[in-house]
Each structure stands twice: as structure tokens, then as C-alpha cells.
Amino acid sequence: MKSEIDAKAWDALKQLGDAALEIGGIQAVLQMFVSVITSAEQVAQDSDEAGDPEEMVSEAISTWLVSSYVPTMLEQFTETGSDD
């Protein structure tokens, strides 16, 4: 069963993907995907090193996506889009 934070993270990623596609096409979406995977791996590693139980690692990644990564990237996309 998917938690509420996981559902919010998924919705945030879809929103970010749509924005990336609109601004930079499929290349921007692929770059976003690589960035998310790389950054999420670091969040997972930090969570693991902090001693969080394994089931909390997914929650840590979802929380990071919703509260930090996606809002920051959407802001950057907005700034990039307004430069045109």
C-alpha cells in the first residue's frame, strides 16, 4: 500500500516531468530523471548512515522530493522559462 507521502512525491515528480518536457523536451526530462536518481541515492545513503530503519528510507526520499527537490527545480524551470 502506498503511503500519502509516496503519493505526494509521485504527483510532484509528474508535475516536474511535465514542466521539464514543456521547457526542454525529452532531453530535459531525461536529465531530470538522472538528477533525481543520483540525488535520491544520496538521500537514501544519508538516511541509512543515520541509522534509519529500511522502511523509513523510502519515506525520507519521498519527503525530500516533496519538500526540497521538486519545489527547487520548479523554481529554476520558472526562472529559465521567464528568461526566454
N, CA, C and O atoms as a Maestro MAE file, in Angstrom:
{
 s_m_m2io_version
 :::
 2.0.0
}

f_m_ct {
 s_m_title
 :::
 protein
 m_atom[336] {
  # First column is atom index #
  i_m_mmod_type
  r_m_x_coord
  r_m_y_coord
  r_m_z_coord
  i_m_residue_number
  s_m_chain_name
  s_m_pdb_residue_name
  s_m_pdb_atom_name
  i_m_atomic_number
  :::
  1 25 0.840 -1.188 0.000 1 A "MET " " N  " 7
  2 3 0.000 0.000 0.000 1 A "MET " " CA " 6
  3 2 0.880 1.244 0.000 1 A "MET " " C  " 6
  4 15 1.850 1.340 0.752 1 A "MET " " O  " 8
  5 25 0.529 2.173 -0.839 2 A "LYS " " N  " 7
  6 3 1.314 3.396 -0.990 2 A "LYS " " CA " 6
  7 2 0.918 4.392 0.106 2 A "LYS " " C  " 6
  8 15 -0.266 4.612 0.361 2 A "LYS " " O  " 8
  9 25 1.920 4.986 0.743 3 A "SER " " N  " 7
  10 3 1.642 5.976 1.780 3 A "SER " " CA " 6
  11 2 1.255 7.309 1.150 3 A "SER " " C  " 6
  12 15 1.439 7.528 -0.048 3 A "SER " " O  " 8
  13 25 0.723 8.179 1.972 4 A "GLU " " N  " 7
  14 3 0.316 9.502 1.493 4 A "GLU " " CA " 6
  15 2 1.518 10.291 0.977 4 A "GLU " " C  " 6
  16 15 1.416 10.970 -0.045 4 A "GLU " " O  " 8
  17 25 2.650 10.211 1.667 5 A "ILE " " N  " 7
  18 3 3.835 10.958 1.229 5 A "ILE " " CA " 6
  19 2 4.367 10.398 -0.086 5 A "ILE " " C  " 6
  20 15 4.857 11.153 -0.926 5 A "ILE " " O  " 8
  21 25 4.276 9.075 -0.274 6 A "ASP " " N  " 7
  22 3 4.700 8.487 -1.547 6 A "ASP " " CA " 6
  23 2 3.809 8.979 -2.688 6 A "ASP " " C  " 6
  24 15 4.296 9.265 -3.781 6 A "ASP " " O  " 8
  25 25 2.519 9.073 -2.433 7 A "ALA " " N  " 7
  26 3 1.584 9.569 -3.450 7 A "ALA " " CA " 6
  27 2 1.885 11.032 -3.783 7 A "ALA " " C  " 6
  28 15 1.848 11.427 -4.948 7 A "ALA " " O  " 8
  29 25 2.182 11.832 -2.757 8 A "LYS " " N  " 7
  30 3 2.533 13.243 -2.993 8 A "LYS " " CA " 6
  31 2 3.829 13.352 -3.793 8 A "LYS " " C  " 6
  32 15 3.953 14.196 -4.680 8 A "LYS " " O  " 8
  33 25 4.795 12.486 -3.467 9 A "ALA " " N  " 7
  34 3 6.072 12.506 -4.191 9 A "ALA " " CA " 6
  35 2 5.854 12.147 -5.654 9 A "ALA " " C  " 6
  36 15 6.431 12.776 -6.541 9 A "ALA " " O  " 8
  37 25 5.033 11.151 -5.908 10 A "TRP " " N  " 7
  38 3 4.756 10.746 -7.283 10 A "TRP " " CA " 6
  39 2 4.087 11.883 -8.049 10 A "TRP " " C  " 6
  40 15 4.453 12.162 -9.190 10 A "TRP " " O  " 8
  41 25 3.106 12.542 -7.426 11 A "ASP " " N  " 7
  42 3 2.431 13.675 -8.071 11 A "ASP " " CA " 6
  43 2 3.413 14.818 -8.345 11 A "ASP " " C  " 6
  44 15 3.357 15.457 -9.396 11 A "ASP " " O  " 8
  45 25 4.310 15.067 -7.388 12 A "ALA " " N  " 7
  46 3 5.301 16.133 -7.567 12 A "ALA " " CA " 6
  47 2 6.243 15.798 -8.720 12 A "ALA " " C  " 6
  48 15 6.586 16.674 -9.513 12 A "ALA " " O  " 8
  49 25 6.664 14.539 -8.819 13 A "LEU " " N  " 7
  50 3 7.538 14.138 -9.924 13 A "LEU " " CA " 6
  51 2 6.839 14.270 -11.271 13 A "LEU " " C  " 6
  52 15 7.453 14.686 -12.254 13 A "LEU " " O  " 8
  53 25 5.551 13.916 -11.319 14 A "LYS " " N  " 7
  54 3 4.803 14.073 -12.568 14 A "LYS " " CA " 6
  55 2 4.721 15.550 -12.956 14 A "LYS " " C  " 6
  56 15 4.870 15.896 -14.128 14 A "LYS " " O  " 8
  57 25 4.486 16.410 -11.980 15 A "GLN " " N  " 7
  58 3 4.421 17.848 -12.243 15 A "GLN " " CA " 6
  59 2 5.769 18.343 -12.754 15 A "GLN " " C  " 6
  60 15 5.826 19.112 -13.713 15 A "GLN " " O  " 8
  61 25 6.843 17.909 -12.122 16 A "LEU " " N  " 7
  62 3 8.178 18.312 -12.546 16 A "LEU " " CA " 6
  63 2 8.486 17.786 -13.945 16 A "LEU " " C  " 6
  64 15 9.058 18.508 -14.762 16 A "LEU " " O  " 8
  65 25 8.117 16.549 -14.229 17 A "GLY " " N  " 7
  66 3 8.332 15.972 -15.556 17 A "GLY " " CA " 6
  67 2 7.591 16.739 -16.626 17 A "GLY " " C  " 6
  68 15 8.129 16.982 -17.706 17 A "GLY " " O  " 8
  69 25 6.357 17.125 -16.335 18 A "ASP " " N  " 7
  70 3 5.575 17.918 -17.289 18 A "ASP " " CA " 6
  71 2 6.248 19.262 -17.558 18 A "ASP " " C  " 6
  72 15 6.313 19.714 -18.701 18 A "ASP " " O  " 8
  73 25 6.748 19.899 -16.491 19 A "ALA " " N  " 7
  74 3 7.419 21.192 -16.656 19 A "ALA " " CA " 6
  75 2 8.705 21.023 -17.461 19 A "ALA " " C  " 6
  76 15 9.008 21.838 -18.333 19 A "ALA " " O  " 8
  77 25 9.456 19.970 -17.169 20 A "ALA " " N  " 7
  78 3 10.709 19.718 -17.903 20 A "ALA " " CA " 6
  79 2 10.415 19.482 -19.385 20 A "ALA " " C  " 6
  80 15 11.119 20.002 -20.250 20 A "ALA " " O  " 8
  81 25 9.382 18.705 -19.673 21 A "LEU " " N  " 7
  82 3 9.018 18.416 -21.053 21 A "LEU " " CA " 6
  83 2 8.627 19.690 -21.786 21 A "LEU " " C  " 6
  84 15 9.010 19.895 -22.937 21 A "LEU " " O  " 8
  85 25 7.870 20.536 -21.118 22 A "GLU " " N  " 7
  86 3 7.418 21.784 -21.732 22 A "GLU " " CA " 6
  87 2 8.590 22.724 -22.022 22 A "GLU " " C  " 6
  88 15 8.617 23.386 -23.060 22 A "GLU " " O  " 8
  89 25 9.539 22.779 -21.119 23 A "ILE " " N  " 7
  90 3 10.643 23.727 -21.262 23 A "ILE " " CA " 6
  91 2 11.753 23.202 -22.163 23 A "ILE " " C  " 6
  92 15 12.280 23.938 -22.997 23 A "ILE " " O  " 8
  93 25 12.114 21.915 -21.995 24 A "GLY " " N  " 7
  94 3 13.285 21.428 -22.713 24 A "GLY " " CA " 6
  95 2 13.095 20.134 -23.474 24 A "GLY " " C  " 6
  96 15 14.069 19.550 -23.950 24 A "GLY " " O  " 8
  97 25 11.871 19.678 -23.598 25 A "GLY " " N  " 7
  98 3 11.613 18.456 -24.351 25 A "GLY " " CA " 6
  99 2 12.095 17.212 -23.630 25 A "GLY " " C  " 6
  100 15 12.355 17.225 -22.427 25 A "GLY " " O  " 8
  101 25 12.205 16.155 -24.384 26 A "ILE " " N  " 7
  102 3 12.554 14.863 -23.813 26 A "ILE " " CA " 6
  103 2 13.950 14.873 -23.206 26 A "ILE " " C  " 6
  104 15 14.198 14.161 -22.233 26 A "ILE " " O  " 8
  105 25 14.863 15.660 -23.754 27 A "GLN " " N  " 7
  106 3 16.215 15.736 -23.189 27 A "GLN " " CA " 6
  107 2 16.161 16.271 -21.758 27 A "GLN " " C  " 6
  108 15 16.858 15.759 -20.882 27 A "GLN " " O  " 8
  109 25 15.349 17.284 -21.514 28 A "ALA " " N  " 7
  110 3 15.220 17.840 -20.166 28 A "ALA " " CA " 6
  111 2 14.600 16.819 -19.212 28 A "ALA " " C  " 6
  112 15 14.985 16.741 -18.046 28 A "ALA " " O  " 8
  113 25 13.648 16.044 -19.704 29 A "VAL " " N  " 7
  114 3 13.028 15.002 -18.872 29 A "VAL " " CA " 6
  115 2 14.068 13.957 -18.491 29 A "VAL " " C  " 6
  116 15 14.132 13.538 -17.335 29 A "VAL " " O  " 8
  117 25 14.881 13.535 -19.448 30 A "LEU " " N  " 7
  118 3 15.913 12.538 -19.164 30 A "LEU " " CA " 6
  119 2 16.960 13.089 -18.198 30 A "LEU " " C  " 6
  120 15 17.412 12.370 -17.307 30 A "LEU " " O  " 8
  121 25 17.348 14.341 -18.360 31 A "GLN " " N  " 7
  122 3 18.295 14.957 -17.432 31 A "GLN " " CA " 6
  123 2 17.701 15.035 -16.029 31 A "GLN " " C  " 6
  124 15 18.394 14.795 -15.040 31 A "GLN " " O  " 8
  125 25 16.415 15.373 -15.946 32 A "MET " " N  " 7
  126 3 15.734 15.427 -14.664 32 A "MET " " CA " 6
  127 2 15.734 14.047 -14.018 32 A "MET " " C  " 6
  128 15 15.984 13.917 -12.819 32 A "MET " " O  " 8
  129 25 15.454 13.020 -14.811 33 A "PHE " " N  " 7
  130 3 15.415 11.647 -14.303 33 A "PHE " " CA " 6
  131 2 16.766 11.257 -13.710 33 A "PHE " " C  " 6
  132 15 16.825 10.710 -12.608 33 A "PHE " " O  " 8
  133 25 17.836 11.531 -14.425 34 A "VAL " " N  " 7
  134 3 19.174 11.204 -13.937 34 A "VAL " " CA " 6
  135 2 19.475 11.981 -12.652 34 A "VAL " " C  " 6
  136 15 20.032 11.428 -11.704 34 A "VAL " " O  " 8
  137 25 19.113 13.237 -12.627 35 A "SER " " N  " 7
  138 3 19.339 14.061 -11.442 35 A "SER " " CA " 6
  139 2 18.569 13.532 -10.236 35 A "SER " " C  " 6
  140 15 19.107 13.475 -9.130 35 A "SER " " O  " 8
  141 25 17.322 13.147 -10.445 36 A "VAL " " N  " 7
  142 3 16.504 12.616 -9.350 36 A "VAL " " CA " 6
  143 2 17.118 11.327 -8.810 36 A "VAL " " C  " 6
  144 15 17.242 11.155 -7.598 36 A "VAL " " O  " 8
  145 25 17.497 10.432 -9.703 37 A "ILE " " N  " 7
  146 3 18.068 9.154 -9.275 37 A "ILE " " CA " 6
  147 2 19.357 9.378 -8.493 37 A "ILE " " C  " 6
  148 15 19.543 8.794 -7.426 37 A "ILE " " O  " 8
  149 25 20.239 10.213 -9.012 38 A "THR " " N  " 7
  150 3 21.516 10.482 -8.357 38 A "THR " " CA " 6
  151 2 21.310 11.117 -6.986 38 A "THR " " C  " 6
  152 15 21.924 10.704 -6.003 38 A "THR " " O  " 8
  153 25 20.451 12.112 -6.932 39 A "SER " " N  " 7
  154 3 20.203 12.809 -5.668 39 A "SER " " CA " 6
  155 2 19.467 11.931 -4.671 39 A "SER " " C  " 6
  156 15 19.769 11.961 -3.478 39 A "SER " " O  " 8
  157 25 18.513 11.157 -5.140 40 A "ALA " " N  " 7
  158 3 17.771 10.267 -4.246 40 A "ALA " " CA " 6
  159 2 18.688 9.204 -3.657 40 A "ALA " " C  " 6
  160 15 18.521 8.806 -2.504 40 A "ALA " " O  " 8
  161 25 19.648 8.749 -4.437 41 A "GLU " " N  " 7
  162 3 20.622 7.778 -3.931 41 A "GLU " " CA " 6
  163 2 21.393 8.372 -2.752 41 A "GLU " " C  " 6
  164 15 21.657 7.681 -1.768 41 A "GLU " " O  " 8
  165 25 21.751 9.646 -2.852 42 A "GLN " " N  " 7
  166 3 22.465 10.311 -1.752 42 A "GLN " " CA " 6
  167 2 21.570 10.439 -0.520 42 A "GLN " " C  " 6
  168 15 22.024 10.216 0.602 42 A "GLN " " O  " 8
  169 25 20.304 10.794 -0.724 43 A "VAL " " N  " 7
  170 3 19.357 10.896 0.389 43 A "VAL " " CA " 6
  171 2 19.210 9.534 1.065 43 A "VAL " " C  " 6
  172 15 19.195 9.447 2.293 43 A "VAL " " O  " 8
  173 25 19.103 8.480 0.271 44 A "ALA " " N  " 7
  174 3 18.973 7.134 0.825 44 A "ALA " " CA " 6
  175 2 20.217 6.746 1.616 44 A "ALA " " C  " 6
  176 15 20.120 6.169 2.699 44 A "ALA " " O  " 8
  177 25 21.369 7.063 1.074 45 A "GLN " " N  " 7
  178 3 22.619 6.741 1.762 45 A "GLN " " CA " 6
  179 2 22.710 7.518 3.084 45 A "GLN " " C  " 6
  180 15 23.091 6.948 4.106 45 A "GLN " " O  " 8
  181 25 22.370 8.792 3.070 46 A "ASP " " N  " 7
  182 3 22.391 9.599 4.293 46 A "ASP " " CA " 6
  183 2 21.422 9.048 5.335 46 A "ASP " " C  " 6
  184 15 21.743 8.985 6.522 46 A "ASP " " O  " 8
  185 25 20.238 8.652 4.883 47 A "SER " " N  " 7
  186 3 19.235 8.086 5.781 47 A "SER " " CA " 6
  187 2 19.734 6.776 6.388 47 A "SER " " C  " 6
  188 15 19.575 6.530 7.584 47 A "SER " " O  " 8
  189 25 20.329 5.957 5.559 48 A "ASP " " N  " 7
  190 3 20.875 4.680 6.022 48 A "ASP " " CA " 6
  191 2 21.997 4.902 7.031 48 A "ASP " " C  " 6
  192 15 22.049 4.240 8.068 48 A "ASP " " O  " 8
  193 25 22.898 5.842 6.720 49 A "GLU " " N  " 7
  194 3 24.014 6.139 7.621 49 A "GLU " " CA " 6
  195 2 23.539 6.746 8.936 49 A "GLU " " C  " 6
  196 15 24.207 6.610 9.960 49 A "GLU " " O  " 8
  197 25 22.389 7.414 8.912 50 A "ALA " " N  " 7
  198 3 21.825 7.985 10.134 50 A "ALA " " CA " 6
  199 2 21.179 6.919 11.007 50 A "ALA " " C  " 6
  200 15 20.742 7.191 12.126 50 A "ALA " " O  " 8
  201 25 21.126 5.700 10.475 51 A "GLY " " N  " 7
  202 3 20.560 4.597 11.245 51 A "GLY " " CA " 6
  203 2 19.063 4.439 11.111 51 A "GLY " " C  " 6
  204 15 18.436 3.730 11.898 51 A "GLY " " O  " 8
  205 25 18.491 5.088 10.128 52 A "ASP " " N  " 7
  206 3 17.048 4.945 9.922 52 A "ASP " " CA " 6
  207 2 16.728 3.514 9.519 52 A "ASP " " C  " 6
  208 15 17.482 2.894 8.770 52 A "ASP " " O  " 8
  209 25 15.609 2.985 10.015 53 A "PRO " " N  " 7
  210 3 15.194 1.653 9.571 53 A "PRO " " CA " 6
  211 2 14.934 1.658 8.066 53 A "PRO " " C  " 6
  212 15 14.569 2.687 7.498 53 A "PRO " " O  " 8
  213 25 15.123 0.516 7.430 54 A "GLU " " N  " 7
  214 3 14.994 0.419 5.965 54 A "GLU " " CA " 6
  215 2 13.661 0.956 5.460 54 A "GLU " " C  " 6
  216 15 13.616 1.617 4.423 54 A "GLU " " O  " 8
  217 25 12.580 0.680 6.176 55 A "GLU " " N  " 7
  218 3 11.265 1.136 5.704 55 A "GLU " " CA " 6
  219 2 11.136 2.658 5.740 55 A "GLU " " C  " 6
  220 15 10.248 3.212 5.092 55 A "GLU " " O  " 8
  221 25 12.004 3.343 6.483 56 A "MET " " N  " 7
  222 3 11.947 4.801 6.537 56 A "MET " " CA " 6
  223 2 12.754 5.461 5.423 56 A "MET " " C  " 6
  224 15 12.606 6.660 5.188 56 A "MET " " O  " 8
  225 25 13.604 4.703 4.735 57 A "VAL " " N  " 7
  226 3 14.416 5.278 3.658 57 A "VAL " " CA " 6
  227 2 13.515 5.776 2.532 57 A "VAL " " C  " 6
  228 15 13.713 6.878 2.021 57 A "VAL " " O  " 8
  229 25 12.536 4.981 2.148 58 A "SER " " N  " 7
  230 3 11.591 5.397 1.101 58 A "SER " " CA " 6
  231 2 10.848 6.663 1.518 58 A "SER " " C  " 6
  232 15 10.638 7.568 0.710 58 A "SER " " O  " 8
  233 25 10.458 6.713 2.782 59 A "GLU " " N  " 7
  234 3 9.762 7.898 3.282 59 A "GLU " " CA " 6
  235 2 10.689 9.118 3.260 59 A "GLU " " C  " 6
  236 15 10.249 10.225 2.948 59 A "GLU " " O  " 8
  237 25 11.958 8.921 3.588 60 A "ALA " " N  " 7
  238 3 12.918 10.024 3.561 60 A "ALA " " CA " 6
  239 2 13.076 10.567 2.141 60 A "ALA " " C  " 6
  240 15 13.135 11.780 1.937 60 A "ALA " " O  " 8
  241 25 13.143 9.665 1.165 61 A "ILE " " N  " 7
  242 3 13.264 10.095 -0.234 61 A "ILE " " CA " 6
  243 2 12.007 10.842 -0.668 61 A "ILE " " C  " 6
  244 15 12.098 11.902 -1.288 61 A "ILE " " O  " 8
  245 25 10.850 10.304 -0.350 62 A "SER " " N  " 7
  246 3 9.592 10.958 -0.729 62 A "SER " " CA " 6
  247 2 9.470 12.331 -0.093 62 A "SER " " C  " 6
  248 15 9.058 13.288 -0.750 62 A "SER " " O  " 8
  249 25 9.823 12.435 1.178 63 A "THR " " N  " 7
  250 3 9.751 13.716 1.877 63 A "THR " " CA " 6
  251 2 10.701 14.722 1.246 63 A "THR " " C  " 6
  252 15 10.341 15.885 1.062 63 A "THR " " O  " 8
  253 25 11.911 14.285 0.915 64 A "TRP " " N  " 7
  254 3 12.895 15.156 0.261 64 A "TRP " " CA " 6
  255 2 12.368 15.647 -1.094 64 A "TRP " " C  " 6
  256 15 12.503 16.823 -1.433 64 A "TRP " " O  " 8
  257 25 11.764 14.729 -1.862 65 A "LEU " " N  " 7
  258 3 11.229 15.118 -3.169 65 A "LEU " " CA " 6
  259 2 10.176 16.205 -3.038 65 A "LEU " " C  " 6
  260 15 10.209 17.206 -3.753 65 A "LEU " " O  " 8
  261 25 9.237 15.997 -2.115 66 A "VAL " " N  " 7
  262 3 8.106 16.912 -1.971 66 A "VAL " " CA " 6
  263 2 8.527 18.244 -1.351 66 A "VAL " " C  " 6
  264 15 8.051 19.301 -1.766 66 A "VAL " " O  " 8
  265 25 9.414 18.196 -0.361 67 A "SER " " N  " 7
  266 3 9.716 19.409 0.394 67 A "SER " " CA " 6
  267 2 10.903 20.202 -0.147 67 A "SER " " C  " 6
  268 15 11.012 21.400 0.114 67 A "SER " " O  " 8
  269 25 11.789 19.553 -0.896 68 A "SER " " N  " 7
  270 3 13.007 20.245 -1.306 68 A "SER " " CA " 6
  271 2 13.262 20.188 -2.813 68 A "SER " " C  " 6
  272 15 13.294 21.222 -3.482 68 A "SER " " O  " 8
  273 25 13.440 18.988 -3.338 69 A "TYR " " N  " 7
  274 3 13.905 18.842 -4.713 69 A "TYR " " CA " 6
  275 2 12.930 19.422 -5.744 69 A "TYR " " C  " 6
  276 15 13.306 20.280 -6.543 69 A "TYR " " O  " 8
  277 25 11.698 18.960 -5.723 70 A "VAL " " N  " 7
  278 3 10.736 19.399 -6.744 70 A "VAL " " CA " 6
  279 2 10.466 20.901 -6.664 70 A "VAL " " C  " 6
  280 15 10.491 21.568 -7.698 70 A "VAL " " O  " 8
  281 25 10.207 21.466 -5.471 71 A "PRO " " N  " 7
  282 3 9.992 22.929 -5.441 71 A "PRO " " CA " 6
  283 2 11.189 23.726 -5.973 71 A "PRO " " C  " 6
  284 15 11.017 24.723 -6.674 71 A "PRO " " O  " 8
  285 25 12.394 23.279 -5.633 72 A "THR " " N  " 7
  286 3 13.591 23.974 -6.114 72 A "THR " " CA " 6
  287 2 13.710 23.890 -7.632 72 A "THR " " C  " 6
  288 15 14.001 24.886 -8.294 72 A "THR " " O  " 8
  289 25 13.486 22.706 -8.174 73 A "MET " " N  " 7
  290 3 13.595 22.527 -9.626 73 A "MET " " CA " 6
  291 2 12.492 23.290 -10.361 73 A "MET " " C  " 6
  292 15 12.749 23.884 -11.409 73 A "MET " " O  " 8
  293 25 11.279 23.281 -9.830 74 A "LEU " " N  " 7
  294 3 10.196 24.034 -10.473 74 A "LEU " " CA " 6
  295 2 10.509 25.525 -10.481 74 A "LEU " " C  " 6
  296 15 10.213 26.223 -11.450 74 A "LEU " " O  " 8
  297 25 11.107 26.006 -9.401 75 A "GLU " " N  " 7
  298 3 11.504 27.420 -9.347 75 A "GLU " " CA " 6
  299 2 12.562 27.705 -10.404 75 A "GLU " " C  " 6
  300 15 12.499 28.732 -11.079 75 A "GLU " " O  " 8
  301 25 13.523 26.817 -10.555 76 A "GLN " " N  " 7
  302 3 14.551 27.001 -11.580 76 A "GLN " " CA " 6
  303 2 13.941 26.967 -12.980 76 A "GLN " " C  " 6
  304 15 14.327 27.756 -13.843 76 A "GLN " " O  " 8
  305 25 12.993 26.059 -13.210 77 A "PHE " " N  " 7
  306 3 12.328 25.995 -14.509 77 A "PHE " " CA " 6
  307 2 11.573 27.280 -14.786 77 A "PHE " " C  " 6
  308 15 11.572 27.777 -15.913 77 A "PHE " " O  " 8
  309 25 10.924 27.823 -13.751 78 A "THR " " N  " 7
  310 3 10.184 29.061 -13.918 78 A "THR " " CA " 6
  311 2 11.125 30.203 -14.290 78 A "THR " " C  " 6
  312 15 10.818 31.017 -15.160 78 A "THR " " O  " 8
  313 25 12.274 30.251 -13.618 79 A "GLU " " N  " 7
  314 3 13.269 31.286 -13.938 79 A "GLU " " CA " 6
  315 2 13.817 31.098 -15.358 79 A "GLU " " C  " 6
  316 15 14.005 32.074 -16.085 79 A "GLU " " O  " 8
  317 25 14.070 29.858 -15.746 80 A "THR " " N  " 7
  318 3 14.569 29.565 -17.082 80 A "THR " " CA " 6
  319 2 13.530 29.957 -18.128 80 A "THR " " C  " 6
  320 15 13.856 30.557 -19.152 80 A "THR " " O  " 8
  321 25 12.280 29.608 -17.852 81 A "GLY " " N  " 7
  322 3 11.203 29.932 -18.793 81 A "GLY " " CA " 6
  323 2 10.978 31.416 -18.931 81 A "GLY " " C  " 6
  324 15 10.587 31.880 -20.002 81 A "GLY " " O  " 8
  325 25 11.214 32.182 -17.868 82 A "SER " " N  " 7
  326 3 10.986 33.630 -17.945 82 A "SER " " CA " 6
  327 2 12.151 34.351 -18.605 82 A "SER " " C  " 6
  328 15 12.032 35.526 -18.952 82 A "SER " " O  " 8
  329 25 13.297 33.651 -18.787 83 A "ASP " " N  " 7
  330 3 14.438 34.255 -19.478 83 A "ASP " " CA " 6
  331 2 14.247 34.320 -20.985 83 A "ASP " " C  " 6
  332 15 14.952 35.070 -21.659 83 A "ASP " " O  " 8
  333 25 13.316 33.555 -21.525 84 A "ASP " " N  " 7
  334 3 13.102 33.488 -22.985 84 A "ASP " " CA " 6
  335 2 12.593 34.786 -23.541 84 A "ASP " " C  " 6
  336 15 12.364 34.895 -24.746 84 A "ASP " " O  " 8
  :::
 }
 m_bond[335] {
  # First column is bond index #
  i_m_from
  i_m_to
  i_m_order
  :::
  1 1 2 1
  2 2 3 1
  3 3 4 2
  4 3 5 1
  5 5 6 1
  6 6 7 1
  7 7 8 2
  8 7 9 1
  9 9 10 1
  10 10 11 1
  11 11 12 2
  12 11 13 1
  13 13 14 1
  14 14 15 1
  15 15 16 2
  16 15 17 1
  17 17 18 1
  18 18 19 1
  19 19 20 2
  20 19 21 1
  21 21 22 1
  22 22 23 1
  23 23 24 2
  24 23 25 1
  25 25 26 1
  26 26 27 1
  27 27 28 2
  28 27 29 1
  29 29 30 1
  30 30 31 1
  31 31 32 2
  32 31 33 1
  33 33 34 1
  34 34 35 1
  35 35 36 2
  36 35 37 1
  37 37 38 1
  38 38 39 1
  39 39 40 2
  40 39 41 1
  41 41 42 1
  42 42 43 1
  43 43 44 2
  44 43 45 1
  45 45 46 1
  46 46 47 1
  47 47 48 2
  48 47 49 1
  49 49 50 1
  50 50 51 1
  51 51 52 2
  52 51 53 1
  53 53 54 1
  54 54 55 1
  55 55 56 2
  56 55 57 1
  57 57 58 1
  58 58 59 1
  59 59 60 2
  60 59 61 1
  61 61 62 1
  62 62 63 1
  63 63 64 2
  64 63 65 1
  65 65 66 1
  66 66 67 1
  67 67 68 2
  68 67 69 1
  69 69 70 1
  70 70 71 1
  71 71 72 2
  72 71 73 1
  73 73 74 1
  74 74 75 1
  75 75 76 2
  76 75 77 1
  77 77 78 1
  78 78 79 1
  79 79 80 2
  80 79 81 1
  81 81 82 1
  82 82 83 1
  83 83 84 2
  84 83 85 1
  85 85 86 1
  86 86 87 1
  87 87 88 2
  88 87 89 1
  89 89 90 1
  90 90 91 1
  91 91 92 2
  92 91 93 1
  93 93 94 1
  94 94 95 1
  95 95 96 2
  96 95 97 1
  97 97 98 1
  98 98 99 1
  99 99 100 2
  100 99 101 1
  101 101 102 1
  102 102 103 1
  103 103 104 2
  104 103 105 1
  105 105 106 1
  106 106 107 1
  107 107 108 2
  108 107 109 1
  109 109 110 1
  110 110 111 1
  111 111 112 2
  112 111 113 1
  113 113 114 1
  114 114 115 1
  115 115 116 2
  116 115 117 1
  117 117 118 1
  118 118 119 1
  119 119 120 2
  120 119 121 1
  121 121 122 1
  122 122 123 1
  123 123 124 2
  124 123 125 1
  125 125 126 1
  126 126 127 1
  127 127 128 2
  128 127 129 1
  129 129 130 1
  130 130 131 1
  131 131 132 2
  132 131 133 1
  133 133 134 1
  134 134 135 1
  135 135 136 2
  136 135 137 1
  137 137 138 1
  138 138 139 1
  139 139 140 2
  140 139 141 1
  141 141 142 1
  142 142 143 1
  143 143 144 2
  144 143 145 1
  145 145 146 1
  146 146 147 1
  147 147 148 2
  148 147 149 1
  149 149 150 1
  150 150 151 1
  151 151 152 2
  152 151 153 1
  153 153 154 1
  154 154 155 1
  155 155 156 2
  156 155 157 1
  157 157 158 1
  158 158 159 1
  159 159 160 2
  160 159 161 1
  161 161 162 1
  162 162 163 1
  163 163 164 2
  164 163 165 1
  165 165 166 1
  166 166 167 1
  167 167 168 2
  168 167 169 1
  169 169 170 1
  170 170 171 1
  171 171 172 2
  172 171 173 1
  173 173 174 1
  174 174 175 1
  175 175 176 2
  176 175 177 1
  177 177 178 1
  178 178 179 1
  179 179 180 2
  180 179 181 1
  181 181 182 1
  182 182 183 1
  183 183 184 2
  184 183 185 1
  185 185 186 1
  186 186 187 1
  187 187 188 2
  188 187 189 1
  189 189 190 1
  190 190 191 1
  191 191 192 2
  192 191 193 1
  193 193 194 1
  194 194 195 1
  195 195 196 2
  196 195 197 1
  197 197 198 1
  198 198 199 1
  199 199 200 2
  200 199 201 1
  201 201 202 1
  202 202 203 1
  203 203 204 2
  204 203 205 1
  205 205 206 1
  206 206 207 1
  207 207 208 2
  208 207 209 1
  209 209 210 1
  210 210 211 1
  211 211 212 2
  212 211 213 1
  213 213 214 1
  214 214 215 1
  215 215 216 2
  216 215 217 1
  217 217 218 1
  218 218 219 1
  219 219 220 2
  220 219 221 1
  221 221 222 1
  222 222 223 1
  223 223 224 2
  224 223 225 1
  225 225 226 1
  226 226 227 1
  227 227 228 2
  228 227 229 1
  229 229 230 1
  230 230 231 1
  231 231 232 2
  232 231 233 1
  233 233 234 1
  234 234 235 1
  235 235 236 2
  236 235 237 1
  237 237 238 1
  238 238 239 1
  239 239 240 2
  240 239 241 1
  241 241 242 1
  242 242 243 1
  243 243 244 2
  244 243 245 1
  245 245 246 1
  246 246 247 1
  247 247 248 2
  248 247 249 1
  249 249 250 1
  250 250 251 1
  251 251 252 2
  252 251 253 1
  253 253 254 1
  254 254 255 1
  255 255 256 2
  256 255 257 1
  257 257 258 1
  258 258 259 1
  259 259 260 2
  260 259 261 1
  261 261 262 1
  262 262 263 1
  263 263 264 2
  264 263 265 1
  265 265 266 1
  266 266 267 1
  267 267 268 2
  268 267 269 1
  269 269 270 1
  270 270 271 1
  271 271 272 2
  272 271 273 1
  273 273 274 1
  274 274 275 1
  275 275 276 2
  276 275 277 1
  277 277 278 1
  278 278 279 1
  279 279 280 2
  280 279 281 1
  281 281 282 1
  282 282 283 1
  283 283 284 2
  284 283 285 1
  285 285 286 1
  286 286 287 1
  287 287 288 2
  288 287 289 1
  289 289 290 1
  290 290 291 1
  291 291 292 2
  292 291 293 1
  293 293 294 1
  294 294 295 1
  295 295 296 2
  296 295 297 1
  297 297 298 1
  298 298 299 1
  299 299 300 2
  300 299 301 1
  301 301 302 1
  302 302 303 1
  303 303 304 2
  304 303 305 1
  305 305 306 1
  306 306 307 1
  307 307 308 2
  308 307 309 1
  309 309 310 1
  310 310 311 1
  311 311 312 2
  312 311 313 1
  313 313 314 1
  314 314 315 1
  315 315 316 2
  316 315 317 1
  317 317 318 1
  318 318 319 1
  319 319 320 2
  320 319 321 1
  321 321 322 1
  322 322 323 1
  323 323 324 2
  324 323 325 1
  325 325 326 1
  326 326 327 1
  327 327 328 2
  328 327 329 1
  329 329 330 1
  330 330 331 1
  331 331 332 2
  332 331 333 1
  333 333 334 1
  334 334 335 1
  335 335 336 2
  :::
 }
}
